[in-house]
Amino acid sequence: MKPRSSGSVIRLAAPLRALAQRFSFLLLVLASIALMMVGKIESVSVDSARARVTDAFAPILDAISRPAATAARVVESAVELENAFDENQRLKAENARLLQWKQAALRLEAENNSLRSLLRVRPEPSVNYIAARVIATPGSSFVRTLVVTAGKRDGVRKGQAALAGAGLVGRVIEVGEWSSRVLLLTDINARIPVILSNTRQRSILAGDNSDQAKLLYLPPDSPIQVGERVVTSGDGGLFPPGLPVGVVTAVSERGVRVLPSADLSRIEHLRLVDFGLPSTDLDPSPEWK
Amino acid sequence: MTATFWQKVDKTGRNLAPFAVTVMMVLVGMIPVPVPGYAPVAPNLTLVSVYYWTIHRPDLMRPGVAFLIGLLQDFLIGGPLGVNALLLVVAQWAVLNQRRVFLASTFALLWFGFTLVMAGGVLLQWLAFSVLDAATLSILPALFQGLLTVAVFPAVGWLLIRVHRAFLNG
């Protein structure tokens, strides 16, 4: 042990250390509970610390997630090889159909442009996409997030929408230097302003940790039907309007359920939408979730 | 002199094995597996590792180590801070108190003991998240996660025994 002459701090520290060792269990339990409270109150600094830790581990997560992705791809390509002929026929037919749609879209775009110029509509801000690979899922029953390989240096900002395949999957809640975290729209903390495509009813899409999300704040007699499409409304300026979100699957006394268009359980890559509005910096309460 | 120095380095490295393996379990548990509905029920490998090392090398899996690993997990999974830290500290404490029973017992009993620890863990997690989210969450996904973890326990346990023999019984 230390000699007595080495100062009062050490004389005081030694019994404290003995005490700490004896009650380490209790202390650590209290520390955990204190951390939970700190996380609730100081969410901004906790988020930046979290982004640093995630950044530090992102290269390892990236490396170890590759074999799993490769194995999945091998299995999938084997299945695809088996169906290649049928798939080719189907795609040819679909291509012919899509070419017709393309003509229609080009004609509509030209018409839209000329009408807009007549009405002097302010053009929508341009939209850029940032592609990223999913390197980690939480592996927890109560948290629905993804960690992806794109961060500040790729232009990712907090609040950006994340798209995969057929639709919206969530939004960016935390950005590191080269990694960022996406909160899936099925997480209990997710809230997304949406609009129903037929009835034009505005609503908030809220997750509840199940595979489907629910619509909040609907008027009691809104004529919503099963099968109606749900898209982002663009309210709040964070998301571009009109991104496909999902389809209404159930309307009942207990609420309206929406199944996300994108398959949230098997996202390998996603696109982050860089919507040219500066609103993310002005977001009054970044942890509004 | 150099021999003792290198021996020390070697010993420290070996003693770090439980910590390193458990951190690896945290990371491996986060690998995205493209199977529908997998992510919410991915087995809690970290708890298996903490359970194993607390029984076999409690000197290398102290409460502080369990706390640090839990905290790292909290940071990485994006949930509220402190939940996994609390879970691992409580699990470590509970197992340490019953260590003699576990050490003397057969593998089947070890497995059964882990089932109890996991059940406690499921309840604790559910309670913590429900309080923090101010909502009554469904306990079902956590329950399935618990079952899956119990199911993979023998495989992970075997792996940990290999690591234990390779690094610490030399």
Interface residues (C-beta under 8 A of the other chain):
Chain A: S24 F25 L28 V29 A31 S32 I33 A34 L35 M36 V38 G39 K40 V46 A49 R50 V53 T54 F57 I60 L61 I64 S65 A68 A69 A72 V134 I135 A136 T137 P138 G139 S140 S141 F142 V143 R144 T145 L146 V147 I173 E174 R181 L183 I188 N189 N209 S210 D211 D263 S265 R266 I267 E268
Chain B: L27 V28 G29 M30 I31 P32 V33 P34 V35 P36 G37 Y38 A39 P40 V41 A42 P43 N44 R62 P63 G64 A66 F67 G70 L71 L72 D74 F75 L76 I77 G78 G79 P80 L81 G82 V83 A85 L86 V89 V90 W93 Q125 W126 A128 F129 L132 D133 A135 L137 S138 P141 A142 F144 Q145
